[in-house]
Amino acid sequence: MNKQAAFVFLLFTLTTGCPWFSVPATAKTSISVKDVASNTLNVVADHLNVPWSLDFLPDGKLLFTERSGTIKLLDLNDQNHSPKLVARINEVSSIGEGGLLGLAVHPNFGYKPFIYLYYSYSKQTHYFNKVVRFQWDHSQLSNPKTLVDEIPAAAIHNGGRLRFGPDGLLYITTGDANHPENAQNLQSLSGKILRIDADGHIPKNNPFPNSLIYSYGHRNPQGLAWDDHGQLWATEHGPRAHDEINLIKPGANYGWPEIIGQEGKGGMQTSILQSGVETWAPSGAEFYHGIFYFCGLRGQALFAFNVKTKELKSYLQNKVGRLRDIRLGPDGLFYVASNNRDGRGFARKEDDLILAIDPKQLN
């Protein structure tokens, strides 16, 4: 963290227009509903450039991407909270919503020290996304291996989330790249959730023979998380509204562009939850004690959906700005990235941020 930013501005109340003021950025308090109401926040990193995806190394250090093409490492025990530059991916082309997006750490990192990245790049006159595996070598990246290539890209709807599932396989979200019809095309990688093994091979039990596709009919899915029963849930951007939370089943068709929101059609899945005429622009997601937490970009909140009772709550509404990703850390805290410098928000001088939140206090 910049020394001049040793004191940060992000302190406020939920219910009043209390002006911004400062507390030490190195304070060990973590955010909660009560803390926010009494003007306390823990900012673990600031002055970031569109942090898109977060993941943890086994030693507890936080690794994250910035959309412009940089990967950074944050030691949460470092009192300065100053992220270290790990690498800059020169091939990245950040056009519109494209750039360096998803990141995932191999689940057996101690024996297979691999980092996986999803990013956009230009090839002659074409624009694509790819998934690349790198070897982690003393905080440096080496030996890149492309696992999935020529995923259609565009200035909008690139998907980009990478998450390893409880089955040890890598799940990849792709957007429709502004060609909605391709979401229904099983010969296209657009508008899908893909699944590969850690070496890039097609799992034998994928729902379509010799295909990377796990589910299809998606517009722009950006969040993946598994519940306590091992079921996969995903967030998805709707067309200006009707954003969706979907329970993902292998081989299922989620309807875009034929149906949206609560609409139904034979052979297509209807969303479990949708935003109606409002918009969340939902992104990264995480499960905690049966609650599906997801970030809202346009919604500018951290949302919490109880999958059993169907109750939806929101936190930090319009207080921090656009939220992109959330991960549960080994210390039991949520880590949440803001995205006010992504071209769609109103950036303050300290943006973008990574915040620490105690989920036990979210009730």
C-alpha positions in Angstrom: 0.0 0.0 0.0 1.2 3.5 -0.8 2.6 5.1 2.3 0.6 8.3 1.6 -2.5 6.1 1.8 -1.6 4.7 5.2 -4.9 6.3 6.2 -7.9 5.4 4.1 -11.1 7.0 3.5 -13.5 4.1 3.4 -15.4 4.7 6.6 -19.1 5.4 6.7 -22.5 4.5 8.1 -25.1 2.4 6.4 -28.0 4.6 7.3 -26.6 8.2 7.4 -24.8 10.4 5.1 -21.8 10.5 7.4 -18.8 12.1 5.6 -15.7 10.0 4.9 -12.9 10.1 7.4 -9.8 8.0 8.2 -8.5 5.2 10.4 -5.2 3.3 10.1 -5.3 1.0 7.1 -3.3 -1.6 9.1 -6.0 -1.9 11.7 -6.8 -5.6 12.3 -10.6 -5.0 12.6 -12.7 -6.7 9.9 -15.9 -5.4 8.4 -19.3 -6.4 9.8 -22.7 -4.9 9.7 -22.2 -3.4 13.1 -18.7 -2.3 12.3 -19.9 -0.5 9.2 -22.6 1.2 11.2 -20.0 2.4 13.6 -17.5 3.5 11.0 -15.0 0.7 10.9 -13.6 -1.1 7.8 -10.6 -3.2 7.0 -9.0 -2.3 3.6 -6.2 -4.8 2.9 -5.1 -3.2 -0.4 -5.9 0.0 -2.3 -4.9 1.9 -5.4 -5.4 -1.2 -7.5 -6.3 -1.3 -11.2 -9.5 -3.3 -11.7 -8.7 -6.5 -9.6 -10.7 -9.2 -11.4 -10.0 -12.5 -9.7 -8.8 -13.6 -6.3 -7.3 -16.9 -5.0 -5.1 -18.1 -2.2 -1.8 -20.0 -2.1 -1.4 -22.7 0.5 0.7 -20.3 2.7 -2.2 -17.9 3.0 -0.9 -15.3 0.6 -3.5 -13.7 -1.7 -2.9 -13.8 -5.4 -5.0 -11.7 -7.8 -5.2 -10.5 -11.4 -5.7 -6.9 -12.6 -7.5 -6.6 -15.9 -4.7 -4.7 -17.6 -2.5 -7.8 -17.5 -0.8 -7.9 -14.1 -0.7 -10.6 -11.4 0.0 -9.5 -7.9 0.7 -11.2 -4.6 -0.4 -9.8 -1.2 1.0 -11.0 2.1 -1.8 -10.4 4.5 0.7 -10.5 7.4 2.6 -7.6 5.9 1.8 -4.5 7.9 2.3 -2.4 4.8 -0.2 -4.3 2.8 1.8 -3.7 -0.3 1.0 -6.1 -3.2 4.1 -7.5 -5.0 4.1 -7.6 -8.8 4.5 -11.2 -9.8 4.1 -10.9 -13.6 2.8 -8.9 -16.5 1.2 -10.9 -19.3 2.3 -9.0 -22.4 -0.1 -10.9 -24.6 -3.1 -9.6 -22.8 -5.3 -7.3 -24.9 -7.8 -5.4 -22.6 -10.4 -4.2 -25.0 -13.7 -3.2 -23.3 -14.5 -5.9 -20.7 -11.7 -8.1 -22.0 -8.2 -8.5 -20.5 -6.6 -10.6 -17.8 -9.7 -12.0 -16.0 -9.9 -15.4 -14.2 -7.3 -17.0 -12.0 -7.2 -20.3 -10.2 -4.5 -22.1 -8.1 -4.1 -25.8 -8.5 -5.9 -27.6 -5.7 -2.8 -29.8 -5.0 -0.4 -26.9 -5.3 2.2 -28.4 -3.0 2.9 -31.2 -5.6 1.7 -29.4 -8.7 2.6 -25.7 -8.4 0.5 -24.4 -11.2 -1.5 -21.2 -11.7 -4.3 -20.9 -14.3 -5.2 -17.7 -16.1 -8.0 -16.7 -18.4 -7.3 -13.8 -20.6 -8.1 -12.0 -23.9 -5.7 -11.5 -26.7 -5.6 -10.4 -30.3 -4.6 -12.7 -33.2 -4.3 -10.9 -36.5 -7.8 -9.3 -36.9 -9.5 -11.6 -34.4 -10.1 -11.3 -30.7 -10.0 -14.4 -28.5 -9.9 -15.6 -24.9 -7.7 -18.5 -23.8 -6.9 -20.5 -20.6 -3.2 -20.8 -19.9 -1.4 -22.8 -17.2 1.8 -21.4 -15.7 4.3 -23.0 -13.4 4.8 -21.1 -10.1 8.6 -20.9 -9.4 9.6 -18.8 -6.4 6.9 -16.2 -6.9 7.6 -16.1 -10.7 5.6 -17.6 -13.6 7.2 -19.9 -16.2 6.5 -22.6 -18.7 3.2 -21.4 -20.0 0.9 -24.1 -21.6 -2.3 -23.1 -23.4 -5.1 -25.5 -22.3 -8.1 -23.9 -24.1 -7.7 -21.5 -27.0 -9.7 -19.4 -29.4 -12.7 -18.9 -27.1 -14.5 -16.1 -28.9 -14.0 -12.7 -27.3 -15.5 -9.2 -27.7 -15.6 -5.8 -26.0 -18.5 -7.3 -23.9 -19.5 -10.7 -22.5 -16.3 -12.6 -22.1 -17.2 -14.6 -19.0 -13.8 -15.4 -17.6 -14.2 -17.1 -14.2 -12.0 -20.0 -13.3 -12.7 -22.3 -10.4 -11.6 -25.8 -9.4 -14.5 -27.9 -8.3 -14.6 -30.5 -5.5 -14.0 -33.1 -8.2 -10.6 -31.6 -8.9 -11.6 -30.4 -12.3 -11.4 -26.9 -13.7 -14.6 -25.0 -14.6 -14.5 -22.1 -17.0 -17.2 -19.6 -17.8 -17.4 -18.0 -21.2 -19.7 -15.3 -22.4 -21.6 -15.1 -25.7 -19.1 -12.5 -27.0 -22.0 -10.3 -28.2 -23.3 -13.1 -30.5 -26.3 -14.5 -28.5 -27.1 -17.3 -31.0 -23.8 -19.0 -30.2 -24.9 -19.7 -26.7 -27.2 -22.4 -28.2 -24.5 -23.8 -30.5 -22.8 -26.8 -29.2 -20.0 -26.4 -31.7 -19.1 -23.0 -30.2 -17.3 -22.3 -27.0 -19.3 -19.1 -26.5 -22.0 -18.8 -23.8 -20.9 -21.9 -21.9 -19.5 -23.4 -18.8 -16.6 -25.6 -19.8 -14.9 -28.3 -17.8 -11.4 -29.7 -18.2 -8.9 -31.6 -16.0 -5.8 -29.8 -14.6 -3.8 -30.8 -17.7 -6.3 -29.5 -20.2 -7.9 -32.8 -21.2 -11.6 -33.5 -21.6 -12.9 -35.5 -18.6 -14.4 -38.8 -19.7 -17.7 -38.0 -17.8 -18.3 -34.7 -19.5 -21.9 -34.6 -20.6 -21.2 -34.3 -24.3 -18.7 -36.8 -25.9 -15.3 -35.3 -26.7 -16.5 -31.8 -25.7 -15.3 -29.3 -23.2 -18.9 -28.1 -22.7 -20.5 -28.7 -19.2 -23.6 -26.5 -19.7 -24.8 -24.1 -22.3 -27.3 -21.4 -23.1 -25.5 -18.7 -21.0 -25.2 -15.0 -21.7 -22.3 -13.9 -19.5 -21.7 -16.1 -16.5 -19.1 -14.6 -14.1 -19.4 -16.4 -10.7 -19.1 -20.1 -9.7 -19.4 -21.7 -6.3 -20.3 -25.1 -4.9 -22.7 -25.7 -2.0 -22.3 -28.2 0.9 -23.8 -30.9 -1.3 -21.3 -30.4 -4.1 -23.8 -28.7 -6.4 -22.6 -26.0 -8.7 -24.2 -22.6 -8.7 -23.5 -19.7 -11.1 -24.2 -16.0 -11.5 -25.2 -14.7 -14.9 -25.7 -11.2 -16.4 -29.1 -10.6 -18.0 -29.9 -8.2 -20.8 -30.1 -4.9 -18.8 -32.1 -6.7 -16.1 -33.2 -10.2 -15.3 -29.8 -11.2 -13.9 -29.8 -14.9 -12.8 -28.6 -17.3 -10.2 -28.6 -20.8 -11.7 -28.2 -24.2 -10.2 -25.9 -25.9 -12.8 -26.6 -29.4 -14.0 -24.3 -31.2 -16.4 -25.5 -31.0 -20.0 -28.3 -28.6 -19.2 -29.4 -25.7 -21.4 -30.0 -22.4 -19.5 -32.0 -20.8 -22.3 -30.2 -17.7 -23.5 -31.2 -16.1 -25.8 -34.5 -18.0 -26.0 -35.6 -17.4 -22.4 -34.5 -15.0 -19.6 -35.3 -14.7 -15.9 -38.3 -16.7 -14.8 -39.4 -17.6 -18.3 -39.6 -21.3 -19.2 -39.4 -23.4 -22.3 -39.2 -27.1 -22.9 -35.7 -28.6 -22.5 -34.4 -25.4 -20.9 -33.6 -24.5 -17.2 -35.3 -21.6 -15.5 -33.2 -19.6 -13.0 -33.5 -20.2 -9.3 -33.4 -16.5 -8.6 -33.5 -13.5 -10.9 -33.4 -9.7 -10.4 -36.6 -8.9 -12.3 -36.6 -5.4 -13.7 -33.6 -4.4 -11.5 -30.0 -5.3 -12.3 -27.3 -6.7 -10.1 -24.7 -7.4 -12.8 -23.6 -10.3 -10.6 -20.0 -11.5 -10.6 -17.8 -13.6 -8.3 -19.5 -15.9 -5.8 -18.8 -18.0 -2.7 -20.8 -20.3 -0.4 -20.7 -20.0 3.4 -22.9 -22.0 5.7 -25.6 -22.5 3.1 -25.7 -18.9 2.0 -24.7 -18.1 -1.6 -22.8 -14.8 -1.5 -22.3 -12.9 -4.8 -20.8 -9.6 -5.8 -22.9 -6.9 -7.6 -21.3 -4.6 -10.1 -24.2 -2.5 -11.2 -26.0 -3.5 -8.0 -23.0 -2.1 -6.0 -23.6 -4.5 -3.1 -22.6 -7.9 -1.6 -25.7 -10.0 -1.9 -26.5 -13.1 0.2 -29.0 -15.6 -1.0 -30.3 -18.3 1.4 -30.8 -21.2 -1.0 -33.1 -23.0 1.5 -35.4 -20.1 2.5 -35.0 -18.2 -0.8 -34.3 -15.0 1.2 -32.1 -12.4 -0.4 -30.1 -9.8 1.6 -27.6 -7.1 0.6 -24.7 -5.5 2.4 -22.6 -2.4 1.6 -25.3 -1.2 -0.8 -23.9 1.8 -2.7 -21.2 2.3 -0.1 -18.0 0.8 -1.7 -19.1 0.8 -5.3 -18.9 -2.0 -7.9 -17.9 -5.4 -6.5 -16.2 -7.9 -8.7 -15.0 -11.0 -6.8 -15.2 -12.7 -3.4 -13.2 -15.5 -1.9 -13.2 -17.2 1.5 -9.7 -17.0 2.9 -7.9 -19.7 5.0 -8.4 -17.3 8.0 -12.2 -17.6 7.7 -12.7 -14.0 6.3 -14.2 -13.0 3.0 -11.9 -11.0 0.7 -13.8 -8.8 -1.7 -12.5 -6.8 -4.7 -14.0 -3.5 -5.9 -14.1 -2.5 -9.5 -14.7 1.2 -9.8 -12.0 1.8 -12.3 -13.4 -0.7 -14.9 -15.0 2.1 -17.0 -18.4 1.6 -15.6 -18.0 3.1 -12.1 -17.1 6.3 -10.3 -13.6 5.8 -9.0 -12.3 7.5 -5.9 -8.6 8.2 -5.5 -8.1 5.2 -3.3 -9.8 2.7 -5.7 -9.7 0.0 -6.5 -9.8 -1.9 -3.2 -9.6 -5.4 -1.6 -11.6 -5.6 1.6 -11.7 -8.1 4.4 -15.1 -9.1 5.8 -16.1 -11.4 8.7 -18.9 -13.5 7.3 -20.0 -14.4 10.9 -21.1 -10.8 11.3 -23.3 -10.9 8.2 -26.7 -11.8 9.5 
